[in-house]
């Protein structure tokens, strides 16, 4: 019964048989980028893997306790014959967007660097009193 519905792998095989390699890159990169977030005493460290991108293609902002990472990548391929006529010309654009709820961050001291395809963001914690739990009476 499980094999009555096609899986993603079945669709990928169909793609290879009927469409050639034209769409392989499109389906291979359909997932979002990987992110690791670590917490220590002083703050949080976020590392996002964004291979093949440049820092000019990445937007990063922090607002209302939400860190947003947006990235866009444009690719094109051209093949011409001897007379510079197009035999094949393909263009594609991929956009990525991730958001993370990270509270108690000192917004003014957030730093970020991008090196070798890895975005590293330092989010220092604010000096806050320990959050006290408030008991709520049930009526």
MOPEPE-V970999 format. One line per field, one symbol per residue. ss: DSSP state (~ for helix, > for strand, _ for the rest). A space follows every 10 residues. Layout:
ss=???
This chain:
ss=_~~~___~~~ ~~~~~~~~__ ___~~~~~__ ____>>>>>_ __>>>>>>>_ ____~~~>>> >>>__>>>>> >>>>>>>>>> _____>>>>> >>>>>>>>>> >___>_~~~_ >>>>>__>>> >>>>>_____ _________
